[in-house]
Amino acid sequence: MIMKNYRMLVINPGSTSTKIAVFDGEDMIFDETLRHSVEELSKYDKIYDQYEFRKSIILDTLSKNEVDINSLAAIVGRGGLLNPIEGGTYEVNQKMLEDLKVGVQGEHASNLGGIIAYEIAKEIGAKAYIVDPVVVDELSDVARISGLKGIDRRSVFHALNQKAVARRHAKSKGKKYEDMNLIVAHLGGGVSVGAHKQGKVIDVNNALDGDGPFSPERSGGLPVGDLVELCYSGKYTYEEMKKLIKGSGGMVSYLDTNSAIEVGERIKKGDEYAKLIYYAMAYQVAKEIGSCAVVLKGEVDGILITGGIAHDKQFTNWIKESVGFIAEVYVYPGEDELVALAEGGLRVLTGEEKAKEYK
């Protein structure tokens, strides 16, 4: 028998798609990726303007697949660019809605997650939540110091997947996430490596725009003096420099591709330069893991590697060879954001956690 208290709709809006799923407890009973063409989205000036369009498609899709929205106890949306908050599951409130609508930290499709979740939940008398958005900030005070007054290190990383993987790993060991010290490396279009100390990510590189290891399309940390010279060389505009760091940096700048699969194929065909660049990325990830081990003062219960590139055994083996002496390395390939969102909602519905308040 389906228990209404544990049935959830999960919504993850992306730039050109909206992924949805319905869960009964831990079991996914329906999922679909709704694609949005450039033509469809071009008529909207701002991200928030897409709200009614995306909500309507979601409700139509649920209706066509005979999913009764009145059976839902909760709607869980992807958290957007809110003000910095600690990790966890948050009930959507008016303050959150206001900040998502105006894009308090910027416009991104994920801002729509909480808004759509709230509006659907309101119609059926259910609860609306978000889980571990990218703005999760649990940095220790010392981790914020950059070396130049006026510039603080910021926490912008793959919080949803990092924390979900850490929780699953802890559960597999018969322990609580809050009782373990873990290092989690997310390897995707961006790379983030976090030091998780008893349930808090006390240090992590800014995976968005220039910190830590380089990734398939982001430069990571660069030699500052050389970067300043490039900025004032007259060769690039401000927008072009930002694009070099995020979008055209990393593997793209060296190999003209952001596809790890393509680079792997080049290596198999004997491309030594491709191998050097790919290995350099693994090398930098391993260095960042080593830094996190120092942050945790060597008390590391496990190193977890996740994200899309974690499917590549050659890449993960390179990392293992460098960091295996620190702690045992576990590989959790891919990232399932819909499951991670559902898990966050379920922890609140079952009483395992109390929903937090956004202020």
DAGINOR-V829116 format. One record per residue. N is the residue number from 1. RES is the residue in one letter. D_CENTER is the distance of its C-alpha to the mean C-alpha in Angstrom with 1 decimal. Layout:
BEGIN
[[N:RES:D_CENTER] [N:RES:D_CENTER]]
END
This chain:
BEGIN
[[1:M:33.9] [2:I:30.7] [3:M:29.9] [4:K:28.9] [5:N:27.4] [6:Y:24.6] [7:R:24.0] [8:M:20.8] [9:L:19.5] [10:V:15.7] [11:I:14.6] [12:N:11.5] [13:P:12.9] [14:G:12.0] [15:S:14.4] [16:T:17.0] [17:S:16.3] [18:T:15.7] [19:K:14.8] [20:I:16.7] [21:A:18.0] [22:V:20.6] [23:F:20.7] [24:D:23.8] [25:G:22.6] [26:E:20.6] [27:D:22.1] [28:M:20.6] [29:I:23.7] [30:F:22.6] [31:D:19.7] [32:E:19.8] [33:T:18.0] [34:L:19.9] [35:R:20.3] [36:H:21.4] [37:S:23.7] [38:V:23.9] [39:E:27.3] [40:E:26.0] [41:L:23.4] [42:S:25.7] [43:K:28.0] [44:Y:25.5] [45:D:25.5] [46:K:22.5] [47:I:19.3] [48:Y:20.8] [49:D:23.8] [50:Q:22.1] [51:Y:21.8] [52:E:25.1] [53:F:24.7] [54:R:21.4] [55:K:22.7] [56:S:25.9] [57:I:24.5] [58:I:22.5] [59:L:25.7] [60:D:27.8] [61:T:25.8] [62:L:25.9] [63:S:29.6] [64:K:30.4] [65:N:28.8] [66:E:30.9] [67:V:28.1] [68:D:29.8] [69:I:27.5] [70:N:30.0] [71:S:29.1] [72:L:25.6] [73:A:25.2] [74:A:21.8] [75:I:19.3] [76:V:15.6] [77:G:13.5] [78:R:9.9] [79:G:10.0] [80:G:10.6] [81:L:11.8] [82:L:14.0] [83:N:15.9] [84:P:14.4] [85:I:14.5] [86:E:14.4] [87:G:12.2] [88:G:13.6] [89:T:14.7] [90:Y:16.4] [91:E:19.2] [92:V:19.2] [93:N:22.2] [94:Q:24.2] [95:K:22.8] [96:M:19.2] [97:L:20.6] [98:E:22.4] [99:D:19.5] [100:L:17.3] [101:K:20.5] [102:V:21.4] [103:G:18.0] [104:V:18.6] [105:Q:16.0] [106:G:16.1] [107:E:16.1] [108:H:13.2] [109:A:13.4] [110:S:10.8] [111:N:13.6] [112:L:15.8] [113:G:14.0] [114:G:15.7] [115:I:18.8] [116:I:19.5] [117:A:18.9] [118:Y:21.3] [119:E:23.9] [120:I:24.1] [121:A:24.2] [122:K:27.0] [123:E:29.1] [124:I:29.2] [125:G:29.3] [126:A:26.0] [127:K:23.2] [128:A:19.9] [129:Y:16.7] [130:I:13.1] [131:V:10.8] [132:D:8.5] [133:P:7.3] [134:V:5.8] [135:V:9.5] [136:V:10.0] [137:D:12.9] [138:E:15.0] [139:L:16.5] [140:S:20.1] [141:D:22.6] [142:V:23.6] [143:A:20.1] [144:R:20.2] [145:I:23.4] [146:S:23.0] [147:G:26.7] [148:L:27.6] [149:K:28.4] [150:G:26.7] [151:I:23.4] [152:D:21.0] [153:R:18.0] [154:R:14.9] [155:S:11.7] [156:V:8.8] [157:F:5.9] [158:H:2.7] [159:A:5.0] [160:L:5.1] [161:N:5.5] [162:Q:7.3] [163:K:9.4] [164:A:10.2] [165:V:11.4] [166:A:13.2] [167:R:14.9] [168:R:16.0] [169:H:17.3] [170:A:19.2] [171:K:20.6] [172:S:21.8] [173:K:23.7] [174:G:25.2] [175:K:23.6] [176:K:21.5] [177:Y:18.1] [178:E:19.9] [179:D:22.7] [180:M:20.9] [181:N:19.9] [182:L:17.2] [183:I:15.5] [184:V:12.1] [185:A:11.4] [186:H:8.4] [187:L:10.3] [188:G:9.4] [189:G:10.4] [190:G:9.1] [191:V:9.7] [192:S:8.9] [193:V:11.5] [194:G:11.9] [195:A:15.3] [196:H:15.1] [197:K:18.6] [198:Q:19.8] [199:G:16.7] [200:K:15.6] [201:V:13.4] [202:I:16.5] [203:D:15.5] [204:V:12.6] [205:N:12.8] [206:N:11.6] [207:A:9.5] [208:L:10.3] [209:D:14.1] [210:G:16.1] [211:D:15.6] [212:G:15.6] [213:P:16.0] [214:F:16.3] [215:S:14.3] [216:P:15.5] [217:E:15.5] [218:R:14.9] [219:S:17.8] [220:G:16.4] [221:G:19.2] [222:L:22.5] [223:P:26.2] [224:V:26.6] [225:G:30.2] [226:D:29.8] [227:L:26.9] [228:V:29.2] [229:E:32.0] [230:L:30.0] [231:C:29.0] [232:Y:32.7] [233:S:34.1] [234:G:34.5] [235:K:32.9] [236:Y:29.7] [237:T:28.9] [238:Y:26.2] [239:E:24.0] [240:E:24.8] [241:M:23.8] [242:K:20.4] [243:K:20.0] [244:L:21.3] [245:I:18.5] [246:K:15.6] [247:G:16.5] [248:S:19.8] [249:G:19.2] [250:G:18.6] [251:M:19.8] [252:V:20.7] [253:S:23.1] [254:Y:24.8] [255:L:24.9] [256:D:24.3] [257:T:21.6] [258:N:17.8] [259:S:18.6] [260:A:18.5] [261:I:20.8] [262:E:23.3] [263:V:23.4] [264:G:24.1] [265:E:26.9] [266:R:28.4] [267:I:28.5] [268:K:30.3] [269:K:32.8] [270:G:33.6] [271:D:31.6] [272:E:31.7] [273:Y:30.0] [274:A:26.9] [275:K:27.0] [276:L:27.3] [277:I:24.3] [278:Y:22.1] [279:Y:23.5] [280:A:22.9] [281:M:19.2] [282:A:19.4] [283:Y:21.9] [284:Q:19.6] [285:V:16.8] [286:A:19.7] [287:K:21.0] [288:E:17.7] [289:I:17.9] [290:G:21.5] [291:S:20.8] [292:C:18.6] [293:A:21.6] [294:V:23.8] [295:V:21.7] [296:L:22.2] [297:K:25.8] [298:G:25.9] [299:E:25.2] [300:V:22.5] [301:D:22.4] [302:G:20.2] [303:I:17.8] [304:L:15.0] [305:I:13.8] [306:T:11.1] [307:G:9.4] [308:G:11.9] [309:I:14.2] [310:A:14.8] [311:H:17.2] [312:D:19.4] [313:K:21.8] [314:Q:23.4] [315:F:20.4] [316:T:19.4] [317:N:23.2] [318:W:23.4] [319:I:20.9] [320:K:22.7] [321:E:26.0] [322:S:25.0] [323:V:23.3] [324:G:25.0] [325:F:27.5] [326:I:25.1] [327:A:24.1] [328:E:23.6] [329:V:20.7] [330:Y:18.9] [331:V:17.0] [332:Y:14.6] [333:P:14.1] [334:G:11.6] [335:E:8.7] [336:D:10.2] [337:E:8.1] [338:L:11.6] [339:V:12.9] [340:A:10.4] [341:L:11.2] [342:A:14.8] [343:E:15.0] [344:G:14.1] [345:G:16.8] [346:L:19.2] [347:R:19.2] [348:V:20.5] [349:L:22.9] [350:T:24.4] [351:G:24.9] [352:E:22.9] [353:E:21.1] [354:K:22.2] [355:A:20.1] [356:K:19.5] [357:E:20.9] [358:Y:19.3] [359:K:21.9]]
END
